[in-house]
């Protein structure tokens, strides 16, 4: 079942269960997906849907840190809940060992020698780690591998 259909089914289940908080988050997800479909005039596939979910997850994490630093625990709790819901639709994250192996194989496949080759390495990794790792953290690890 495509991811978008699964999310829509979960919305119907949340409506039946009268779970307002979960329903609200799922509606936010579907609205973001629909917005991208309308903007680009396409039907999103699972990979594109993962990209939308990752963007939402990144926004929520940034908001969470800002709310926590401002002492707004009520808003931080809402963001935490939304993060949990969004993460249920993403594939299982890569472990540290799997991520290191992926970086090593990408570096050897591209023949990367220095930081200048980082773009090639990241292009290869991005496809394989889509939805399973924070690309910004992966980028930092790759840069550290080059000694930068």
Backbone as a printed PyTorch tensor [residue, N CA C, xyz], in Angstrom:
tensor([[[  0.8500,  -1.1790,   0.0000],
         [  0.0000,   0.0000,   0.0000],
         [  0.8950,   1.2410,   0.0000]],

        [[  0.6280,   2.1650,  -0.9010],
         [  1.4130,   3.4010,  -0.9020],
         [  1.2800,   4.1480,   0.4270]],

        [[  2.3290,   4.8640,   0.7580],
         [  2.3970,   5.5690,   2.0400],
         [  1.2530,   6.5640,   2.2050]],

        [[  0.9300,   7.2650,   1.1400],
         [ -0.1360,   8.2740,   1.2120],
         [ -1.4720,   7.6200,   1.5800]],

        [[ -1.7520,   6.4560,   1.0000],
         [ -2.9920,   5.7370,   1.3260],
         [ -2.9910,   5.2860,   2.7770]],

        [[ -1.8280,   4.8450,   3.2590],
         [ -1.7250,   4.4190,   4.6520],
         [ -2.0380,   5.5790,   5.5920]],

        [[ -1.5230,   6.7520,   5.2590],
         [ -1.7680,   7.9340,   6.0920],
         [ -3.2580,   8.2830,   6.0750]],

        [[ -3.8810,   8.1780,   4.9030],
         [ -5.3130,   8.4650,   4.8080],
         [ -6.1300,   7.4560,   5.6090]],

        [[ -5.7370,   6.1850,   5.5740],
         [ -6.4290,   5.1690,   6.3720],
         [ -6.2710,   5.4440,   7.8630]],

        [[ -5.0680,   5.8850,   8.2580],
         [ -4.8400,   6.2160,   9.6640],
         [ -5.6770,   7.4140,  10.0930]],

        [[ -5.9040,   8.3430,   9.1640],
         [ -6.7560,   9.4940,   9.4740],
         [ -8.1870,   9.0240,   9.7500]],

        [[ -8.6710,   8.1110,   8.9300],
         [-10.0240,   7.5870,   9.1310],
         [-10.1260,   6.8470,  10.4610]],

        [[ -9.0880,   6.0950,  10.7980],
         [ -9.0800,   5.3690,  12.0700],
         [ -9.0720,   6.3410,  13.2480]],

        [[ -8.3110,   7.4240,  13.1290],
         [ -8.2620,   8.4280,  14.2020],
         [ -9.6150,   9.1210,  14.3400]],

        [[-10.3050,   9.3300,  13.2250],
         [-11.6440,   9.9310,  13.2830],
         [-12.6070,   9.0050,  14.0210]],

        [[-12.5430,   7.7230,  13.6700],
         [-13.4380,   6.7530,  14.3260],
         [-13.1600,   6.6540,  15.8160]],

        [[-11.8710,   6.7340,  16.1830],
         [-11.4700,   6.6260,  17.5870],
         [-11.6480,   7.9380,  18.3410]],

        [[-12.0090,   8.9810,  17.6230],
         [-12.1780,  10.3190,  18.2000],
         [-10.9070,  10.8040,  18.9010]],

        [[ -9.7610,  10.4770,  18.2820],
         [ -8.4530,  10.8930,  18.7990],
         [ -8.0870,  12.2080,  18.1300]],

        [[ -8.5150,  13.3170,  18.7480],
         [ -8.3800,  14.6380,  18.1320],
         [ -6.9280,  15.0510,  17.9140]],

        [[ -6.0660,  14.7610,  18.8810],
         [ -4.6730,  15.1830,  18.7660],
         [ -3.9810,  14.4520,  17.6050]],

        [[ -4.1660,  13.1510,  17.5240],
         [ -3.5750,  12.3620,  16.4390],
         [ -4.1810,  12.7760,  15.0940]],

        [[ -5.4730,  12.9810,  15.0730],
         [ -6.1600,  13.3820,  13.8500],
         [ -5.6090,  14.7160,  13.3320]],

        [[ -5.3970,  15.6550,  14.2230],
         [ -4.8630,  16.9490,  13.8310],
         [ -3.4850,  16.8360,  13.1950]],

        [[ -2.6350,  15.9960,  13.7740],
         [ -1.2880,  15.8080,  13.2310],
         [ -1.3400,  15.1360,  11.8660]],

        [[ -2.1740,  14.1290,  11.7280],
         [ -2.2950,  13.4330,  10.4430],
         [ -2.8470,  14.3770,   9.3810]],

        [[ -3.7610,  15.2360,   9.7590],
         [ -4.2850,  16.2180,   8.7990],
         [ -3.1870,  17.1950,   8.3640]],

        [[ -2.3070,  17.5710,   9.2880],
         [ -1.1730,  18.4340,   8.9320],
         [ -0.2740,  17.7390,   7.9020]],

        [[ -0.0420,  16.4580,   8.1130],
         [  0.7930,  15.6860,   7.1910],
         [  0.1490,  15.6450,   5.8090]],

        [[ -1.1330,  15.3040,   5.7760],
         [ -1.8300,  15.2250,   4.4920],
         [ -1.9020,  16.5840,   3.7980]],

        [[ -2.0540,  17.6480,   4.5630],
         [ -2.0820,  18.9930,   3.9810],
         [ -0.7350,  19.3350,   3.3440]],

        [[  0.3560,  18.9630,   4.0000],
         [  1.6910,  19.2350,   3.4470],
         [  1.9150,  18.4360,   2.1610]],

        [[  1.4550,  17.1940,   2.1570],
         [  1.5800,  16.3570,   0.9620],
         [  0.7540,  16.9570,  -0.1700]],

        [[ -0.4800,  17.3100,   0.1310],
         [ -1.3770,  17.8770,  -0.8800],
         [ -0.8310,  19.2070,  -1.4120]],

        [[ -0.2680,  20.0200,  -0.5300],
         [  0.2950,  21.3010,  -0.9450],
         [  1.4070,  21.1020,  -1.9720]],

        [[  2.2730,  20.1360,  -1.7150],
         [  3.3640,  19.8710,  -2.6620],
         [  2.8170,  19.3290,  -3.9810]],

        [[  1.8030,  18.4770,  -3.9030],
         [  1.2000,  17.9430,  -5.1270],
         [  0.5740,  19.0600,  -5.9630]],

        [[ -0.0990,  19.9730,  -5.3160],
         [ -0.7390,  21.0810,  -6.0270],
         [  0.3200,  22.0290,  -6.6020]],

        [[  1.3390,  22.3380,  -5.7900],
         [  2.3870,  23.2560,  -6.2400],
         [  3.1180,  22.7130,  -7.4650]],

        [[  3.4310,  21.4210,  -7.4440],
         [  4.2190,  20.8290,  -8.5260],
         [  3.3690,  20.1460,  -9.5900]],

        [[  2.0620,  20.0790,  -9.3530],
         [  1.1150,  19.4300, -10.2700],
         [  1.5190,  17.9900, -10.5880]],

        [[  1.8230,  17.2450,  -9.5240],
         [  2.1930,  15.8400,  -9.6600],
         [  1.5250,  15.0320,  -8.5610]],

        [[  1.5520,  13.7280,  -8.7150],
         [  1.1220,  12.7970,  -7.6760],
         [  2.3950,  12.2900,  -7.0100]],

        [[  2.5480,  12.5050,  -5.7120],
         [  3.7790,  12.1190,  -5.0190],
         [  3.8960,  10.6140,  -4.8880]],

        [[  5.1090,  10.0960,  -5.1380],
         [  5.3710,   8.6890,  -4.8620],
         [  5.8900,   8.5800,  -3.4250]],

        [[  6.2170,   7.3820,  -2.9910],
         [  6.6440,   7.1930,  -1.6060],
         [  7.9290,   7.9610,  -1.2820]],

        [[  8.8860,   7.9830,  -2.1970],
         [ 10.1490,   8.6870,  -1.9360],
         [  9.9010,  10.1820,  -1.7570]],

        [[  9.0370,  10.7450,  -2.5790],
         [  8.7250,  12.1700,  -2.4600],
         [  7.9350,  12.4470,  -1.1880]],

        [[  7.0760,  11.5110,  -0.8070],
         [  6.3200,  11.6480,   0.4340],
         [  7.2700,  11.6000,   1.6330]],

        [[  8.2780,  10.7160,   1.5770],
         [  9.2850,  10.6640,   2.6410],
         [ 10.0000,  12.0080,   2.7630]],

        [[ 10.2800,  12.6370,   1.6340],
         [ 10.9540,  13.9310,   1.6570],
         [ 10.0950,  14.9840,   2.3660]],

        [[  8.7850,  14.9510,   2.1100],
         [  7.8630,  15.8860,   2.7730],
         [  7.8630,  15.6120,   4.2800]],

        [[  7.8160,  14.3400,   4.6500],
         [  7.8060,  13.9790,   6.0680],
         [  9.1080,  14.3710,   6.7540]],

        [[ 10.2360,  14.1890,   6.0620],
         [ 11.5210,  14.5820,   6.6410],
         [ 11.5740,  16.0880,   6.8860]],

        [[ 11.0520,  16.8460,   5.9410],
         [ 11.0350,  18.3010,   6.0900],
         [ 10.1820,  18.6940,   7.2900]],

        [[  9.0250,  18.0550,   7.4340],
         [  8.1550,  18.3370,   8.5750],
         [  8.8600,  17.9730,   9.8830]],

        [[  9.5470,  16.8380,   9.8800],
         [ 10.2480,  16.3740,  11.0700],
         [ 11.3450,  17.3690,  11.4630]],

        [[ 12.0740,  17.8580,  10.4850],
         [ 13.1330,  18.8280,  10.7480],
         [ 12.5480,  20.1060,  11.3460]],

        [[ 11.4260,  20.5740,  10.7850],
         [ 10.7820,  21.7790,  11.3040],
         [ 10.3410,  21.5780,  12.7500]],

        [[  9.7650,  20.4220,  13.0320],
         [  9.2840,  20.1380,  14.3890],
         [ 10.4410,  20.0880,  15.3830]],

        [[ 11.5560,  19.4770,  14.9730],
         [ 12.7050,  19.3880,  15.8750],
         [ 13.2590,  20.7710,  16.1880]],

        [[ 13.3210,  21.6330,  15.1730],
         [ 13.8070,  22.9950,  15.4040],
         [ 12.8600,  23.7490,  16.3420]],

        [[ 11.5630,  23.5950,  16.1180],
         [ 10.5770,  24.2600,  16.9760],
         [ 10.6720,  23.7420,  18.4080]],

        [[ 10.8770,  22.4360,  18.5330],
         [ 10.9670,  21.8220,  19.8550],
         [ 12.1110,  22.4340,  20.6580]],

        [[ 13.2800,  22.5780,  20.0430],
         [ 14.4080,  23.1570,  20.7760],
         [ 14.1320,  24.6160,  21.1450]],

        [[ 13.4760,  25.3550,  20.2550],
         [ 13.1570,  26.7450,  20.5630],
         [ 12.1450,  26.8430,  21.7020]],

        [[ 11.1250,  25.9950,  21.6880],
         [ 10.1230,  26.0130,  22.7520],
         [ 10.7330,  25.6230,  24.0910]],

        [[ 11.6210,  24.6230,  24.0710],
         [ 12.2480,  24.1940,  25.3130],
         [ 13.1420,  25.2830,  25.8810]],

        [[ 13.8700,  25.9660,  25.0120],
         [ 14.7530,  27.0260,  25.5110],
         [ 13.9490,  28.2260,  26.0190]],

        [[ 12.7380,  28.4050,  25.4870],
         [ 11.8870,  29.5070,  25.9340],
         [ 11.0400,  29.1230,  27.1400]],

        [[ 11.1350,  27.8530,  27.5540],
         [ 10.3690,  27.4090,  28.7210],
         [  8.8980,  27.1580,  28.4270]],

        [[  8.5380,  26.9630,  27.1830],
         [  7.1410,  26.7020,  26.7990],
         [  6.9080,  25.1990,  26.6950]],

        [[  6.7690,  24.5470,  27.8220],
         [  6.6340,  23.0980,  27.8610],
         [  5.3440,  22.6090,  27.2060]],

        [[  4.2790,  23.4180,  27.2380],
         [  3.0280,  23.0190,  26.6000],
         [  3.2120,  22.8760,  25.0870]],

        [[  3.8760,  23.8510,  24.4790],
         [  4.1220,  23.7990,  23.0430],
         [  5.1690,  22.7350,  22.7010]],

        [[  6.1460,  22.5590,  23.5730],
         [  7.1680,  21.5340,  23.3600],
         [  6.5460,  20.1370,  23.3860]],

        [[  5.5880,  19.9330,  24.2590],
         [  4.9100,  18.6340,  24.3310],
         [  4.1340,  18.3490,  23.0450]],

        [[  3.4960,  19.3710,  22.4870],
         [  2.7680,  19.2130,  21.2290],
         [  3.7170,  18.8600,  20.0890]],

        [[  4.8500,  19.5420,  20.0360],
         [  5.8390,  19.2600,  18.9870],
         [  6.3780,  17.8410,  19.1420]],

        [[  6.6320,  17.4150,  20.3690],
         [  7.1210,  16.0580,  20.6210],
         [  6.1120,  15.0220,  20.1380]],

        [[  4.8410,  15.2770,  20.3990],
         [  3.7930,  14.3660,  19.9510],
         [  3.7710,  14.2870,  18.4240]],

        [[  3.8620,  15.4340,  17.7670],
         [  3.8520,  15.4630,  16.3080],
         [  5.0710,  14.7490,  15.7350]],

        [[  6.2180,  14.8920,  16.3800],
         [  7.4310,  14.1950,  15.9410],
         [  7.2120,  12.6860,  16.0000]],

        [[  6.6140,  12.2110,  17.0920],
         [  6.3480,  10.7770,  17.2390],
         [  5.4450,  10.2660,  16.1180]],

        [[  4.3940,  11.0040,  15.8090],
         [  3.4560,  10.5850,  14.7680],
         [  4.1430,  10.5640,  13.4070]],

        [[  4.8860,  11.6020,  13.0870],
         [  5.5620,  11.6780,  11.7870],
         [  6.5690,  10.5390,  11.6420]],

        [[  7.2840,  10.2350,  12.7170],
         [  8.2950,   9.1780,  12.6610],
         [  7.6910,   7.8020,  12.3970]],

        [[  6.4160,   7.6070,  12.7370],
         [  5.8040,   6.3000,  12.4870],
         [  5.6760,   6.0140,  10.9960]],

        [[  5.6930,   7.0470,  10.1630],
         [  5.5550,   6.8600,   8.7230],
         [  6.8930,   6.7740,   8.0020]],

        [[  7.9730,   7.0470,   8.6980],
         [  9.3020,   6.9640,   8.1010],
         [  9.8870,   5.5770,   8.3410]],

        [[ 10.7670,   5.1090,   7.4410],
         [ 11.3960,   3.8060,   7.6570],
         [ 12.2940,   3.8410,   8.8910]],

        [[ 12.6700,   2.6580,   9.3660],
         [ 13.5150,   2.5890,  10.5560],
         [ 14.8530,   3.2700,  10.2770]],

        [[ 15.3330,   4.0630,  11.2260],
         [ 16.5940,   4.7820,  11.0140],
         [ 17.7850,   3.8290,  10.8890]],

        [[ 18.8000,   4.2820,  10.1950],
         [ 20.0270,   3.5030,  10.0660],
         [ 20.7790,   3.5080,  11.3900]],

        [[ 21.3770,   2.3860,  11.7330],
         [ 22.2000,   2.3220,  12.9340],
         [ 23.5380,   3.0010,  12.6330]],

        [[ 24.3000,   3.2710,  13.6750],
         [ 25.6060,   3.9180,  13.5040],
         [ 26.4990,   3.0730,  12.6020]],

        [[ 26.5150,   1.7500,  12.8270],
         [ 27.3670,   0.8590,  12.0310],
         [ 26.9180,   0.8390,  10.5680]],

        [[ 25.6070,   0.7780,  10.3410],
         [ 25.0910,   0.7780,   8.9710],
         [ 25.4250,   2.0900,   8.2670]],

        [[ 25.3260,   3.1860,   8.9940],
         [ 25.6250,   4.4920,   8.4200],
         [ 27.1030,   4.5970,   8.0580]],

        [[ 27.9780,   4.1140,   8.9450],
         [ 29.4110,   4.1290,   8.6570],
         [ 29.7360,   3.2570,   7.4490]],

        [[ 29.0860,   2.1060,   7.3500],
         [ 29.3020,   1.2130,   6.2040],
         [ 28.8180,   1.8700,   4.9130]],

        [[ 27.6900,   2.5500,   4.9810],
         [ 27.1450,   3.2410,   3.8090],
         [ 28.0940,   4.3540,   3.3530]],

        [[ 28.6330,   5.1030,   4.2900],
         [ 29.5830,   6.1700,   3.9620],
         [ 30.8460,   5.5840,   3.3330]],

        [[ 31.3570,   4.5120,   3.9350],
         [ 32.5840,   3.8880,   3.4120],
         [ 32.3700,   3.3560,   1.9980]],

        [[ 31.2400,   2.7100,   1.7640],
         [ 30.9890,   2.1620,   0.4240],
         [ 30.7920,   3.2800,  -0.6010]],

        [[ 30.1510,   4.3690,  -0.2020],
         [ 29.9550,   5.4960,  -1.1170],
         [ 31.2850,   6.1590,  -1.4410]],

        [[ 32.1720,   6.2540,  -0.4510],
         [ 33.4770,   6.8620,  -0.6920],
         [ 34.3130,   5.9970,  -1.6280]],

        [[ 34.2550,   4.6960,  -1.4500],
         [ 35.0370,   3.8240,  -2.3310],
         [ 34.4230,   3.7620,  -3.7310]],

        [[ 33.0930,   3.7850,  -3.8190],
         [ 32.4260,   3.7240,  -5.1250],
         [ 32.7110,   4.9610,  -5.9700]],

        [[ 32.8240,   6.1130,  -5.3140],
         [ 33.0740,   7.3510,  -6.0530],
         [ 34.5540,   7.6550,  -6.1830]],

        [[ 35.3920,   6.9420,  -5.4460],
         [ 36.8280,   7.2080,  -5.4730],
         [ 37.1780,   8.5300,  -4.8190]],

        [[ 36.3900,   8.9380,  -3.8570],
         [ 36.5710,  10.2300,  -3.2000],
         [ 37.8800,  10.2530,  -2.4120]],

        [[ 38.5990,  11.3670,  -2.5470],
         [ 39.8830,  11.5240,  -1.8680],
         [ 39.9220,  12.7160,  -0.9300]],

        [[ 39.1230,  13.7350,  -1.2180],
         [ 39.1830,  14.9460,  -0.4090],
         [ 37.7830,  15.5500,  -0.2720]],

        [[ 37.7060,  16.6450,   0.4610],
         [ 36.4330,  17.3200,   0.6980],
         [ 35.8090,  17.7890,  -0.6130]],

        [[ 36.6340,  18.0280,  -1.6250],
         [ 36.1110,  18.4570,  -2.9250],
         [ 35.2060,  17.4000,  -3.5570]],

        [[ 35.4060,  16.1350,  -3.1850],
         [ 34.6010,  15.0360,  -3.7250],
         [ 33.3490,  14.7640,  -2.8900]],

        [[ 33.1200,  15.5910,  -1.8930],
         [ 32.0140,  15.3670,  -0.9660],
         [ 30.6570,  15.3710,  -1.6650]],

        [[ 30.4800,  16.1940,  -2.6740],
         [ 29.2160,  16.2640,  -3.4090],
         [ 28.8530,  14.9340,  -4.0450]],

        [[ 29.8380,  14.2700,  -4.6370],
         [ 29.5980,  12.9620,  -5.2650],
         [ 29.1800,  11.9380,  -4.2150]],

        [[ 29.8870,  11.9430,  -3.0990],
         [ 29.6090,  10.9860,  -2.0180],
         [ 28.2080,  11.2260,  -1.4590]],

        [[ 27.8810,  12.4900,  -1.1960],
         [ 26.5700,  12.8160,  -0.6170],
         [ 25.4350,  12.4920,  -1.5800]],

        [[ 25.6480,  12.6740,  -2.8810],
         [ 24.6070,  12.3500,  -3.8560],
         [ 24.2780,  10.8640,  -3.8080]],

        [[ 25.3060,  10.0450,  -3.6620],
         [ 25.1010,   8.5990,  -3.5960],
         [ 24.4310,   8.1920,  -2.2820]],

        [[ 24.8750,   8.7900,  -1.2020],
         [ 24.3280,   8.4490,   0.1150],
         [ 22.8900,   8.9290,   0.2530]],

        [[ 22.5820,  10.1130,  -0.2690],
         [ 21.2580,  10.7100,  -0.0940],
         [ 20.1520,   9.7900,  -0.6040]],

        [[ 20.3940,   9.1500,  -1.7460],
         [ 19.3840,   8.2410,  -2.2920],
         [ 19.1610,   7.0430,  -1.3760]],

        [[ 20.2410,   6.5130,  -0.8250],
         [ 20.1400,   5.3050,  -0.0060],
         [ 19.6760,   5.5770,   1.4240]],

        [[ 19.9310,   6.7820,   1.9260],
         [ 19.5830,   7.1050,   3.3130],
         [ 18.3010,   7.9240,   3.4130]],

        [[ 17.6240,   8.1360,   2.3000],
         [ 16.3990,   8.9500,   2.2830],
         [ 15.3940,   8.4400,   3.3090]],

        [[ 15.0580,   9.2740,   4.2490],
         [ 14.0690,   8.9150,   5.2560],
         [ 14.6110,   8.0660,   6.3850]],

        [[ 15.8700,   7.6510,   6.3000],
         [ 16.4140,   6.7550,   7.3140],
         [ 17.5280,   7.3920,   8.1370]],

        [[ 17.9640,   8.5920,   7.7270],
         [ 19.0120,   9.2950,   8.4630],
         [ 18.8940,  10.7840,   8.1850]],

        [[ 19.3000,  11.5830,   9.1600],
         [ 19.3030,  13.0370,   8.9890],
         [ 20.4750,  13.3880,   8.0750]],

        [[ 20.1760,  13.9110,   6.9140],
         [ 21.1900,  14.1760,   5.9040],
         [ 22.2260,  15.1870,   6.4000]],

        [[ 21.8220,  16.1330,   7.2260],
         [ 22.7810,  17.1030,   7.7680],
         [ 23.8120,  16.4080,   8.6560]],

        [[ 23.3730,  15.4380,   9.4520],
         [ 24.3000,  14.6970,  10.3040],
         [ 25.2080,  13.8050,   9.4680]],

        [[ 24.6480,  13.2100,   8.4260],
         [ 25.4400,  12.3680,   7.5240],
         [ 26.5170,  13.2170,   6.8670]],

        [[ 26.1440,  14.4040,   6.4360],
         [ 27.0930,  15.3200,   5.8020],
         [ 28.2450,  15.6550,   6.7510]],

        [[ 27.9280,  15.9040,   7.9960],
         [ 28.9640,  16.2070,   8.9910],
         [ 29.8920,  15.0150,   9.1950]],

        [[ 29.3360,  13.8100,   9.1760],
         [ 30.1660,  12.6040,   9.3470],
         [ 31.0830,  12.3920,   8.1540]],

        [[ 30.5510,  12.6430,   6.9590],
         [ 31.3690,  12.5030,   5.7490],
         [ 32.5110,  13.5060,   5.7790]],

        [[ 32.1930,  14.7420,   6.1710],
         [ 33.2030,  15.7910,   6.2460],
         [ 34.2880,  15.4040,   7.2630]],

        [[ 33.8790,  14.8280,   8.3780],
         [ 34.8370,  14.3990,   9.4020],
         [ 35.7220,  13.2930,   8.8610]],

        [[ 35.1760,  12.4160,   8.0360],
         [ 35.9570,  11.3400,   7.4340],
         [ 37.0670,  11.8970,   6.5480]],

        [[ 36.7840,  13.0130,   5.8840],
         [ 37.7840,  13.6440,   5.0220],
         [ 38.7750,  14.4560,   5.8420]],

        [[ 38.5140,  14.5670,   7.1210],
         [ 39.4020,  15.3390,   7.9840],
         [ 39.1110,  16.8340,   7.9420]],

        [[ 37.8780,  17.1740,   7.5020],
         [ 37.5240,  18.5970,   7.4130],
         [ 36.7440,  19.0070,   8.5250]]])
